[in-house]
Amino acid sequence: MFAVLKTGGKQYKVSANDVLTVEKLAGDAGDTVQFDEILMLGGDQVTVGTPLVKGASVRAEVLEQMLGPKVVSYKKRRRKHSSQRKRGHRQQLTRVRITDISASAPKAKAAKAEVAEPAAAEAVAAN
């Protein structure tokens, strides 16, 4: 099974145990992140989102936070101006390993969250 996910303004085709380098995500090494913007699911049956596949998610484990290669921007004005400018930049990146591709979100957790909210609202109203 594979999925096409969107993160950091880019799209990635992933399957289980793939290692990706994406734009910086919050989290330390060993943390789990979940991608909810799934554009397509494939495998035995292909599902294309309009624009997203409802309820689909991809879980990944953060391997490391890192810096990308240095990109140098150099500008020089010619002739009598003798002006030069050199700047460097290293993009912050996160390396992740895909652990699980889910076609539907767990419904039991969603049901508990819906039940918990009205109970909390009643408790606040009682005080």
PEJOJO-V36159 format. One record per backbone hydrogen bond with DSSP energy under -1.0 kcal/mol. CO is the residue of the C=O (numbers start at 1). NH is the residue of the N-H. Records with the same first field share a line. If there is no record, write none. Layout:
CO = NH ; NH
//
This chain:
2 = 42
3 = 14
4 = 39 ; 40
5 = 12
7 = 10
10 = 7
12 = 5
14 = 3
15 = 18
18 = 98
20 = 96
22 = 94
28 = 31
31 = 62
33 = 60
35 = 58
36 = 38
37 = 6
38 = 53
39 = 49
40 = 4
41 = 47
42 = 2
47 = 41
52 = 50
53 = 56
57 = 102
58 = 35
59 = 99 ; 100
60 = 33
61 = 97
62 = 30
64 = 95
66 = 93
71 = 89
73 = 87
75 = 85
78 = 81
83 = 77
85 = 75
87 = 73
89 = 71
91 = 68
92 = 24
93 = 66
94 = 22
95 = 63 ; 64
96 = 20
97 = 61
98 = 17
100 = 59
102 = 57
107 = 111
108 = 112
109 = 113
110 = 114
111 = 115
112 = 116
113 = 117
115 = 119
116 = 120
117 = 121
118 = 122
119 = 123
120 = 124
121 = 125
122 = 126
123 = 127
//
